[in-house]
């Protein structure tokens, strides 16, 4: 998993970068191929903003969160993006299993007639 962290309007911090990488490593397990994650951490007045773009398996996920603490923003945005990916993967799985179930049901009804 390739993770790039960009800091806007704040000093780059290695601790924040390591924290983001630890949070996003879990996402790599949900994809079949290599994943690219772009993270933007910014500060505007008193708001700390974390944005994540994840590209993998021919799809793109995007999520943004604002809080008064950067670590809270990172936690929330990482949880949101993980929920999005899991929901997408479950939809794909249901869709594929639904096709097989419909195909087998139609062949069974045709055999009964």
Residue pairs with C-beta under 8 A, 6 or more apart in sequence:
1 24
1 25
1 27
1 28
1 34
1 35
1 36
1 37
2 34
2 35
2 36
2 37
3 20
3 21
3 24
3 37
3 39
4 36
4 37
4 38
4 39
5 16
5 17
5 20
5 21
5 39
5 41
6 38
6 39
6 40
6 41
7 13
7 16
7 41
7 42
8 40
8 41
8 42
8 43
9 42
9 43
9 44
10 41
10 42
10 43
16 41
16 70
16 74
19 71
19 74
20 39
20 41
20 74
20 78
23 74
23 75
23 78
24 37
24 39
24 52
24 54
24 78
26 82
27 35
27 37
27 54
27 81
27 82
27 85
28 35
30 82
30 85
30 86
30 89
31 56
31 57
31 85
32 57
33 56
33 57
34 56
35 54
35 55
35 56
35 57
36 54
36 55
36 56
37 52
37 53
37 54
37 55
38 52
38 53
38 55
39 50
39 51
39 52
40 49
40 50
40 51
41 48
41 49
41 50
41 70
41 73
41 74
42 48
42 49
42 51
43 49
43 70
46 68
47 66
47 67
47 68
48 66
48 67
48 68
48 69
48 70
48 72
48 73
49 64
49 65
49 66
49 73
50 64
50 65
50 66
50 70
50 73
50 74
50 76
50 77
51 62
51 63
51 64
51 77
52 61
52 62
52 63
52 64
52 77
52 78
52 81
53 60
53 61
53 62
54 60
54 61
54 62
54 81
54 85
59 88
61 81
61 84
61 85
61 88
63 77
63 80
63 81
63 84
64 77
65 73
65 76
65 77
65 80
66 73
67 73
67 76
